[in-house]
């Protein structure tokens, strides 16, 4: 049936009910896509002895300059110990600066330095190029559908963080 209420043979279009095999293929595609998506930044980071945690921290500090350590903890979903290790390295290497909060002296607000912004630009340029090519090949309807699927897969708290980033234009 191709009316969207049952299985169809039209390559997944308008399917509301997917077989386990179709879902397994989607999961595997996601794994391999993630490997591709992270491969280019990984090659850049390896020379600096950084990993994906460093990349994610730099990315989100860039997206929300002045974000607090606590906010970054919530976004990344890592332990305080893990984030502190990453931030210490980024600060020591001159990529991130930490400023004491004006209203609450216990808060630490994070900002990228020029060197940090240059690294973030290099990393995101690599990922944007890969995404731009994929989106161009897939077409505008697929881009909108892909974004809907990703948003639907987010936990509610992460969806709120994602929505805040989009709304703030950060």
Secondary structure as GFF3:
##gff-version 3
##sequence-region A 1 170
A	DSSP	alpha_helix	20	46	.	.	.	ID=ss1
A	DSSP	alpha_helix	52	63	.	.	.	ID=ss2
A	DSSP	alpha_helix	69	76	.	.	.	ID=ss3
A	DSSP	alpha_helix	80	92	.	.	.	ID=ss4
A	DSSP	beta_strand	96	100	.	.	.	ID=ss5
A	DSSP	beta_strand	108	112	.	.	.	ID=ss6
A	DSSP	alpha_helix	114	138	.	.	.	ID=ss7
A	DSSP	alpha_helix	140	153	.	.	.	ID=ss8
A	DSSP	alpha_helix	156	167	.	.	.	ID=ss9
###
